[in-house]
């Protein structure tokens, strides 16, 4: 390895920590991610700063906790001049690019191409962003939708998407698109093309496949890979979802068979993405770049996937707040291979590690580089506690005990060692560790610099009384009457917050 190394970051959307073959929870095939872990270090206890898209990604970008950057939900974004580890890389001479979902500008669902100037100000020399999978038909223009339009697939795709929204998450089924036109394949192929052509080094490339986020729609032949009957079930005690209903749904009436089918489709999407990870690695191998490139794989948050009869995220159960993280050093770098670390890690440590790799920094970054843990002789210790937040709810965990707090009140408490399924709530037990963790949370969430008021979003059609985009996707055979958005019949207060379709 000579000079400053390249960095390839692959960040999936909504992949729970145990959706890997190495985890042993599911009968899922992830041969390429397994090989990545065998060639690097798998951080088995990685927690996100928010189990929700925008807050989590804003923390990764800025290196701040949610209470510091202020984007507590999906209704707010960072201003483009906010601190950015990508801009720090750019300032250091890195060529910076993204291919796929970033989700730093919420209304790219409405007009994604308009986000390019914002992303450039955040530090991306070459932004090629696409929407998430669950746009509910509110897509007007993106590179991906234009790809579908050029092949005559867009109308059918949007129609199918709206049907999936109405049917619900556990009515999972294969995509109507083949594996080349599916959004994950389109993103990963674009990343492979970029890696095949890039000449400028050092480079940083952030690849964002929008899967395995719902709708759970893997293409064939992956959709037929797993038998739902083989899918293990998690805890089926019903927990009414706390927090943003747009991001976490309860399915109290879902049958075990429906949950198993949903899991089979979700894991098929994981295997589909895994196959593309293998292709990206082959490009690096063919170009003789593996001795000059760090490869990092992670996700922005997890997925409940039927546990506790919940689907989605925005909860502090481990399936939603814990994610996979694999760091593969360049060949010949002298770092450890095939090691598993059980140190407590936060997602902001990923961007701190990338900055450390590049030999630069970002003022105010709260993350801690993982490079010391990539040496075999280093003790398996990194953090004493991890923090996470959604809106006004906060979580703190010391690796064994976890508490959830709202307005100073402990809502839930779990001993995740004796109760890994998190079904025995200890909140009323009076255990001393509950009080101790709550005190630590008070101190942790009260410290650190703030970035000011974030950028609030208002959907234009909420002021119009109708959703023009949905009118364009009325199903064949339906009434010709305009589709009215019942949430928008009355023009809202521009300063008010509104429920938005989640991605």
C-alpha positions in Angstrom: 0.0 0.0 0.0 1.4 3.3 -1.1 0.2 6.8 -0.2 -3.3 7.5 1.2 -5.6 4.5 0.8 -9.0 4.5 -0.9 -12.2 3.8 1.0 -15.2 2.0 -0.2 -18.2 2.3 2.1 -21.2 0.1 1.4 -24.2 1.1 3.6 -27.4 -0.9 3.2 -30.8 0.4 4.4 -32.6 -1.2 7.3 -30.4 -4.4 7.7 -30.5 -5.8 11.2 -27.3 -7.0 12.8 -28.1 -10.7 12.6 -29.0 -10.7 8.9 -25.7 -12.3 8.2 -24.8 -16.0 7.9 -22.0 -15.5 10.5 -24.6 -14.4 13.1 -26.3 -17.8 13.1 -29.8 -16.5 13.6 -31.3 -17.2 10.2 -30.6 -19.7 7.5 -29.4 -16.9 5.2 -26.6 -17.2 2.6 -24.1 -14.3 2.6 -21.0 -15.8 1.2 -19.4 -12.5 0.1 -20.0 -10.8 3.4 -18.7 -13.9 5.2 -15.5 -13.6 3.1 -15.3 -9.9 3.8 -15.5 -10.7 7.6 -12.9 -13.5 7.2 -10.6 -10.9 5.6 -11.2 -8.2 8.2 -13.0 -7.6 11.5 -16.6 -8.1 12.3 -17.9 -5.7 15.0 -20.7 -7.7 16.4 -22.2 -5.1 18.8 -22.6 -2.0 16.7 -25.4 0.4 17.7 -26.8 3.3 15.6 -27.3 6.8 17.0 -30.9 6.5 15.9 -33.0 3.6 14.7 -34.4 5.9 12.0 -33.1 6.9 8.6 -32.4 10.6 8.6 -31.2 11.0 12.2 -28.9 8.0 11.9 -27.3 9.1 8.7 -27.0 12.7 9.9 -25.0 11.4 12.9 -22.7 9.4 10.6 -22.1 12.4 8.4 -21.5 15.0 11.1 -20.1 12.8 13.9 -22.6 14.2 16.3 -25.3 12.6 18.4 -28.9 13.3 17.5 -29.4 15.8 20.4 -26.4 17.7 19.0 -27.4 17.9 15.3 -31.1 18.3 16.0 -32.5 16.0 13.2 -34.6 13.9 15.5 -37.0 12.5 12.9 -37.4 12.1 9.2 -39.1 15.5 8.9 -35.8 17.4 9.2 -32.4 17.5 7.5 -29.0 19.0 7.9 -28.3 22.3 6.3 -25.7 21.8 3.5 -23.0 23.7 5.4 -23.3 21.3 8.4 -20.1 19.5 9.5 -19.3 16.6 7.1 -16.7 14.0 7.2 -17.0 13.7 3.4 -16.0 17.3 3.0 -13.0 16.7 5.3 -11.9 13.9 2.9 -12.5 16.2 0.0 -10.4 18.9 1.6 -7.6 16.3 2.1 -7.5 15.7 -1.7 -9.9 12.7 -1.9 -12.2 12.3 -4.9 -15.6 11.8 -3.3 -18.6 10.1 -4.8 -21.8 8.4 -3.9 -23.9 5.9 -5.8 -27.3 5.2 -4.3 -29.3 6.3 -1.3 -28.0 8.9 1.1 -31.2 10.4 2.5 -29.8 13.7 3.7 -32.4 15.7 1.8 -35.9 14.3 2.6 -37.8 15.7 -0.3 -35.7 14.0 -2.9 -38.7 11.8 -3.0 -40.4 14.7 -4.8 -37.5 15.9 -7.0 -34.3 14.0 -6.3 -32.2 15.7 -9.0 -32.6 19.0 -7.2 -30.5 17.6 -4.4 -27.3 17.4 -6.3 -26.1 21.0 -5.5 -26.8 20.3 -1.8 -24.9 17.1 -1.8 -21.9 18.8 -3.5 -21.9 21.4 -0.8 -21.8 18.5 1.7 -18.6 17.3 0.1 -19.5 14.9 -2.7 -17.7 15.6 -6.0 -19.9 13.2 -7.8 -23.3 12.6 -6.3 -25.5 10.0 -8.0 -28.3 9.6 -5.5 -31.5 7.6 -5.8 -34.6 7.4 -3.7 -35.4 4.8 -1.1 -37.6 1.8 -1.9 -40.7 3.0 -0.1 -41.5 6.3 -1.8 -45.2 5.4 -2.0 -45.3 6.6 -5.6 -44.1 10.1 -4.8 -41.2 9.9 -7.3 -41.0 12.4 -10.1 -37.4 12.4 -11.3 -34.3 10.5 -10.3 -31.6 8.7 -12.3 -33.3 5.4 -11.4 -36.9 6.4 -12.4 -35.5 7.7 -15.6 -33.9 4.4 -16.2 -37.2 2.7 -15.6 -39.0 5.2 -17.8 -36.6 4.6 -20.7 -37.4 0.8 -20.6 -41.2 1.3 -20.3 -41.2 0.0 -16.7 -42.0 3.1 -14.6 -45.8 3.0 -14.7 -45.9 -0.6 -13.7 -43.3 -0.1 -11.0 -45.2 2.7 -9.4 -48.5 0.9 -9.6 -47.0 -2.2 -7.9 -45.4 0.0 -5.2 -48.7 1.6 -4.3 -50.3 -1.9 -4.1 -47.6 -3.1 -1.8 -48.2 -0.1 0.5 -51.9 -0.9 0.7 -51.3 -4.6 1.2 -49.0 -4.1 4.2 -45.5 -5.2 5.0 -46.1 -8.9 5.8 -47.8 -9.5 2.4 -44.3 -9.8 0.9 -43.7 -11.1 -2.6 -41.1 -11.1 -5.4 -40.4 -7.9 -7.4 -42.0 -7.4 -10.8 -38.6 -6.3 -12.0 -35.7 -8.6 -12.9 -32.4 -8.5 -11.0 -30.9 -6.0 -13.5 -33.7 -3.5 -13.2 -34.4 -3.9 -9.5 -33.2 -0.8 -7.6 -30.5 -2.6 -5.6 -29.1 -4.1 -8.7 -29.2 -0.8 -10.5 -27.4 1.0 -7.7 -24.7 -1.7 -7.2 -24.1 -2.0 -11.0 -23.6 1.8 -11.1 -21.1 1.5 -8.2 -19.3 -1.3 -10.1 -19.1 0.9 -13.2 -17.7 3.8 -11.2 -15.1 1.6 -9.5 -14.2 0.2 -12.9 -13.6 3.6 -14.4 -12.1 5.7 -11.6 -8.6 6.8 -12.2 -8.1 9.4 -9.5 -6.7 8.2 -6.2 -7.2 8.4 -3.4 -11.0 8.0 -3.7 -13.9 7.7 -1.3 -17.0 6.0 -2.7 -20.2 5.7 -0.6 -22.5 3.0 -2.1 -26.1 3.0 -0.8 -28.3 0.1 -2.0 -31.8 0.9 -0.8 -32.5 -2.7 0.3 -33.3 -4.7 2.3 -35.7 -2.0 3.4 -39.4 -2.7 2.8 -41.3 -3.4 0.6 -39.7 -6.8 0.8 -39.5 -7.4 -2.9 -36.4 -9.4 -3.9 -36.1 -10.2 -7.6 -36.0 -13.8 -8.9 -34.2 -16.1 -8.7 -33.4 -14.8 -5.2 -37.1 -14.6 -4.2 -37.4 -18.4 -4.4 -34.2 -19.1 -2.5 -35.7 -19.6 1.0 -38.6 -21.7 2.2 -40.6 -19.6 4.6 -41.2 -22.7 6.7 -37.5 -22.7 7.5 -37.5 -19.2 9.0 -37.2 -19.1 12.8 -39.5 -16.9 14.7 -38.5 -14.3 17.2 -40.5 -13.2 20.3 -44.1 -12.9 19.4 -45.3 -11.0 22.5 -47.1 -8.0 21.1 -45.6 -4.6 21.8 -47.6 -1.5 20.8 -45.1 0.6 18.8 -43.8 3.7 20.7 -42.9 6.7 18.7 -43.3 7.6 15.0 -45.9 5.3 13.6 -44.7 6.2 10.1 -41.5 4.2 10.7 -42.7 1.4 13.0 -45.9 -0.6 12.4 -47.6 -3.1 14.6 -48.9 -6.3 13.1 -50.7 -7.9 16.1 -52.8 -10.1 13.8 -50.0 -11.3 11.6 -49.8 -15.1 11.6 -46.5 -16.9 12.2 -46.7 -18.0 8.5 -47.0 -14.4 7.3 -44.0 -13.4 9.4 -42.0 -16.3 8.1 -42.8 -15.3 4.5 -41.8 -11.7 5.2 -38.5 -12.9 6.7 -37.9 -15.2 3.7 -38.3 -12.2 1.3 -36.2 -9.9 3.4 -33.3 -12.3 3.7 -33.5 -13.1 -0.1 -33.0 -9.3 -0.6 -29.9 -9.5 1.7 -28.5 -12.4 -0.4 -29.2 -10.4 -3.6 -27.2 -7.5 -2.2 -24.5 -9.9 -1.0 -24.0 -11.1 -4.5 -23.4 -7.6 -5.7 -20.9 -7.0 -2.9 -19.0 -9.9 -4.4 -19.0 -8.1 -7.8 -17.7 -4.9 -6.3 -14.9 -6.9 -4.6 -14.1 -8.5 -7.9 -13.8 -5.1 -9.6 -11.3 -4.1 -6.9 -9.5 -7.4 -7.4 -9.4 -7.2 -11.1 -8.0 -3.6 -10.9 -5.4 -4.7 -8.3 -6.8 -2.2 -5.8 -7.3 -4.4 -2.8 -3.9 -3.5 -1.5 -4.8 0.2 -1.6 -8.5 0.1 -0.5 -10.3 -0.2 2.8 -13.8 -1.8 2.4 -16.4 -1.1 5.1 -19.9 -2.6 5.2 -22.7 -1.4 7.5 -26.3 -0.3 7.7 -28.1 2.8 8.9 -30.4 0.9 11.3 -32.1 -2.5 11.7 -35.6 -4.0 11.1 -38.0 -5.5 13.6 -39.2 -8.1 11.0 -42.0 -9.4 13.1 -40.3 -9.5 16.5 -42.8 -8.4 19.1 -45.3 -8.3 16.3 -43.6 -5.1 15.0 -42.3 -4.2 11.5 -39.9 -1.4 10.7 -37.6 0.6 13.0 -37.7 3.6 15.4 -37.7 1.2 18.4 -34.8 0.5 20.8 -35.1 -3.3 20.6 -31.8 -4.8 19.3 -33.2 -5.8 15.9 -33.9 -2.1 15.2 -31.0 -0.4 16.9 -28.1 -2.8 16.2 -26.5 -3.2 12.7 -23.8 -5.3 10.9 -20.4 -3.7 10.7 -17.4 -5.3 8.9 -14.1 -3.5 8.3 -11.7 -5.0 5.8 -8.2 -3.5 5.7 -6.1 -3.4 2.5 -4.1 -6.5 1.7 -0.7 -6.4 3.2 -1.6 -3.7 5.7 -0.7 -5.7 8.8 -4.1 -5.4 10.4 -6.0 -8.4 11.8 -7.9 -10.8 9.6 -10.9 -12.9 10.5 -11.4 -11.4 14.0 -14.7 -10.9 15.8 -14.9 -8.0 18.2 -17.6 -7.7 20.9 -16.6 -4.2 21.9 -19.4 -1.7 22.2 -19.3 0.4 18.9 -21.4 3.3 17.7 -22.1 4.0 14.0 -20.4 7.4 14.3 -17.2 5.4 14.9 -17.4 4.4 11.3 -16.8 8.0 10.0 -14.2 8.5 12.7 -12.4 5.5 11.4 -12.6 6.7 7.8 -11.1 10.1 8.9 -8.3 8.3 10.7 -7.6 6.1 7.6 -7.3 9.3 5.6 -5.1 11.0 8.1 -7.5 13.9 8.8 -10.1 14.9 11.3 -13.4 16.8 11.7 -13.7 19.3 14.6 -16.4 18.3 17.1 -16.6 14.7 15.9 -17.8 12.5 18.7 -16.8 9.2 17.2 -13.8 7.0 18.1 -11.6 5.4 15.5 -11.8 1.6 15.3 -8.3 1.2 14.0 -6.8 0.2 17.4 -9.3 -2.6 17.5 -8.1 -3.9 14.2 -4.9 -5.1 15.9 -4.9 -8.5 17.5 -3.1 -7.4 20.5 -5.6 -4.7 21.4 -8.0 -5.4 24.3 -11.6 -5.9 23.3 -12.8 -2.7 24.8 -13.9 0.5 23.1 -16.8 2.2 24.8 -18.5 1.9 28.2 -21.9 2.8 26.9 -23.7 3.4 23.6 -26.4 6.1 23.0 -29.4 6.3 20.6 -32.3 8.6 20.2 -35.6 9.1 18.2 -37.5 12.3 18.7 -37.6 12.8 22.5 -36.9 9.2 23.4 -33.4 8.1 24.4 -31.6 4.9 24.9 -28.4 4.0 26.8 -26.8 0.6 27.0 -23.7 -0.7 28.7 -23.7 -3.9 26.7 -25.7 -5.9 29.3 -28.4 -3.5 30.5 -30.5 -1.1 28.4 -32.9 1.6 29.4 -35.3 3.7 27.3 -36.0 7.2 28.7 -38.5 9.9 27.8 -38.7 13.3 29.6 -36.6 11.9 32.4 -38.9 8.9 32.9 -37.6 5.3 32.3 -40.1 3.7 29.9 -38.4 0.3 29.5 -35.4 -1.6 30.9 -33.9 -4.9 29.8 -31.1 -7.2 30.8 -30.1 -8.3 27.4 -27.8 -11.1 28.6 -30.4 -13.0 30.7 -33.2 -11.8 28.4 -31.8 -11.5 24.8 -35.3 -11.4 23.3 -36.2 -8.3 25.5 -39.5 -9.7 26.7 -39.1 -9.3 30.4 -39.3 -5.5 31.1 -37.5 -4.7 34.3 -38.7 -1.1 34.5 -40.7 -1.7 37.7 -38.2 -4.0 39.4 -36.3 -1.2 41.2 -33.0 -2.7 40.1 -30.0 -0.4 40.9 -28.7 -0.6 37.4 -31.8 1.1 36.0 -31.1 4.2 38.2 -27.4 4.1 37.4 -27.9 4.0 33.6 -30.6 6.7 33.8 -28.2 9.0 35.6 -25.5 8.3 33.0 -28.0 9.1 30.2 -28.8 12.5 31.8 -25.2 13.4 31.7 -24.5 12.0 28.2 -27.5 13.6 26.5 -26.8 17.0 28.1 -23.3 17.4 26.7 -21.6 18.4 23.5 -22.0 21.1 20.8 -25.2 21.8 19.0 -25.5 22.5 15.3 -28.5 24.8 15.6 -32.1 24.4 14.3 -32.2 21.8 11.4 -33.9 22.3 8.1 -37.6 21.5 8.5 -39.6 20.1 5.5 -43.1 20.8 4.2 -44.5 18.7 1.4 -45.8 21.1 -1.3 -48.9 19.1 -2.0 -50.1 19.4 1.6 -50.8 23.1 0.7 -52.5 22.3 -2.5 -55.3 19.9 -1.3 -54.3 17.3 -3.8 -51.4 15.1 -4.6 -50.6 15.5 -8.3 -48.0 12.8 -8.3 -50.4 10.2 -7.1 -53.0 11.2 -9.6 -50.5 10.2 -12.3 -50.4 6.6 -10.9 -54.1 5.9 -10.5 -54.6 2.2 -11.3 -56.1 1.1 -14.5 -59.8 0.5 -14.0 -60.1 2.9 -11.1 -62.2 6.0 -11.1 -61.0 8.9 -13.2 -61.7 11.2 -10.3 -58.5 12.9 -8.9 -57.0 11.1 -6.0 -57.2 13.4 -3.0 -54.8 13.5 -0.2 -57.1 13.4 2.8 -54.2 14.7 5.1 -54.0 17.8 2.9 -57.6 18.8 2.6 -56.9 21.7 4.8 -53.8 23.8 4.2 -51.6 23.3 7.3 -49.7 25.8 9.3 -46.3 26.2 7.5 -44.6 26.0 10.9 -46.3 22.8 11.9 -44.9 19.3 11.7 -46.5 16.8 9.4 -46.5 13.0 9.0 -44.6 12.1 5.8 -44.3 8.9 3.8 -41.3 7.0 5.1 -38.6 5.6 2.8 
